[in-house]
Amino acid sequence: MDERLQAYLDGEISLAELPPELRERAGEWDRLVNRLRAAGPAGAPLGLERRILEAVTPPRRRPGWLDWLLRPRQVRISPLAAVAAAALVLAVAVRPWSGGGPVGGDAEVAGHVYVQFTVEAPGAASVHLAGDFSDWQPGVALADPDGDGVWTGRAALEPGVHEYMFVLDGTEWMPDPNASTFTDDGFGQRNSVVAVAPLNGT
């Protein structure tokens, strides 16, 4: 996708700043995003059920010993112990943590919307999702738990227009046959396109 068109879709430049040849495409994306907003979200965000239950469940009364433990107290720490504790916190903060699983788990991702991807690939041993949101790295694994050949998975995407493809068995790149829009990838193939509207409608 043209960088100027992407900048417009991200709200970085106005329609008037686009060259005439890109304004028509920008209008097409605007109409697509407006249709999605009018349709409303396709499903509830991940973790919504847990958050609702937490909101309606009355808080448990803490036992007295817990109140005693949590009561503020004045604590004196030697300067040497304070330096050691600060060094430990710093070491933990800069440690390179490994990833915690595929995108779209229970963790909230600020400013992102969870999007469900589904594709029929009965002969595949693995299916991954790749797109401009992952620098075209097939990092989001889809699952087929019942073995019926229908692979599905969720990815947390920023609002906007994204191009993507499925990667079968690590080598075969395939556009989404269920996508409503496609775009030329510049190499004689086409990428699937998904428009993600913000959940709050802004």
N, C-alpha and C positions, 0 to 999 in steps of 0.2 A: 504494500500500500504506500502511496506517495506520502512523504513525511509532512508535507504541508496540509494534506487532507487529514492526516492523523492529528496534527496540531490543532486543526479546526474542531475535530470531534472531541478532543480533550479540553476544549474551551480556551486554548492558548491564543488563538487568533480569531478574528471575526470573519464572517462570510465575505465581506467586502475586500478583505486582504487576500483572498484566494484569487488565483488567475482564472479567467473566464472558463477555461477548459475543465477546471475542477469544481466549479460552482454547481454544475448539474449533478455530478456525483455526490457532492455534499448534500444537495437537496434530497437525493434518493435516500441517503443514510438518515437524514432528519425525519423523513416520512416513516422509515422503518422503525426508528426509535420511538416515534410518537404512537405508532400502532401498538408497540409492545407496552408502552406506558398505559394506553387506554385499555388494554386487555388485562392489566393488573398482573401481579406476580403469579408464576405458574405453580408454585408450591411454597410451603412454609420453610423458612430458613432452618438449617441444621441446628439442633439444640433448643428449638422453641418449646417443645414439650417439657423438657427439663426446667427451663426458666419459668414456665407457667406454674408447674408444680411447686417450685421453690417459692413463688410469689403467693400462692394460696395456702401453703402449709403453715400453720401457726408455729412460731419459733419455740423450740424446747427450752424449758427453764434449766439454766445451768446449775449443776450441783454446787454446794457450798465450797467444797475443796477446790473447784475450778475457779470460783470467784477469788478465793484466797491466793491461788497461783497467779491470777491475772492482775491482782491489785498492784498498782504502781509502788515501787520502793526505790529508795536512794541506794545506788550501788557505786562503790568506789573501785576504780580500776587503775592499776599502776600504768605509767606511760609506756613501759615496755610491753605490757599485755595489749594496750591499745594499738601500738604499732604492729604487733603480730596479728591482731584481728583485722586491721586494715589491709595488711598484706594478703591475708587469706581471702578477704572479700574481693580484692583486686584480681587475684589469681583465678577465682571462680568466674568473675565477670568477663575476663578476656579469654577464657578457655574456648577453643573452637568446638562448639557443640555440633554433633551430627544431627541430620534431619530427623523429625519425629513421625515419619509416615507420610502417606499421600495427602495432597491438598484436599480440603473438604472434610476434615475430621470434626470433632466437637469444638476445637478451638475457634474462638471468634477472630476474624480478620477484619480490622477496622477499615471501613470504606469499601469493602468488597461485597460481592453478591455471589452466593453459591448457585452454580449452574449445573444441571444434570445433563450428562452426555450418554447417549445410548446408540449402539451400532450392532447390527447382526453380522457376525463373523464366525460361522459354525466350524470352519476348518482351522481357525487360529489357535495357537497355544498360548499367546499373550497378545494383549492389545493395550497400547498406551496412547495418551493424548499429547499432542505437541501443537504449539501455536506461537503467535507473536507475544503472548503473555508469558511464555517460558523460554524465550529466545530460540524457539523451534527445537528445544530439547525435549524428547519424549519422557518427561518426568512424572506424569500423572498416570498411574496404572488403573485400568478398568478391570472389573471382576465379572466372572461368570460362575457364581456359586452353585447353580443348579445344573450346569453343563448343557444348557439348551442352545448354546451358540449366541445368545444375546448378552453382550458385554455392556456394563454400565458403570458409571463413576461420577463423582462430583468434583468440581474445581472452583476455587474462589477467585473470581475475576473482578477487576476494576470496572465500574460502569463505563460504557463506550462500545465501540465496534471492534471486534477481534476476528482475525483469520486463524483457522486451525485445520488440522488433519489428524487422522488416526494412523498409528504405526502398528502394523500387524507383524508379529514374530520378529520385531526388531529391524526389519528390512523393507517391508512393503508399505508404502505410503498411500493412503486412500482417503479421498474426500468423504465427507459425511453425506450419504445418499438422502438423508432426511432433512438436510439444510434447505432453507427457503431461498438463500442467496449464495452466490459464488463469485469469486473474483480471479482474474488471471494472475498466476504467480510469477510470470515473466520467464518461465522455463518451459512453456508449452503445456503446463498442467493448470489445474484450477484448485484454489483453496476454498474451503467452506467458510462462511461468514456468520457470526452470531453477534447480535446487538444486545447489550446488557443495560437495562434501565435501572437507575438507582431505586432501592426499595422505598425510599421516602418520597419518590416522585419529583425530586428537585434536579 
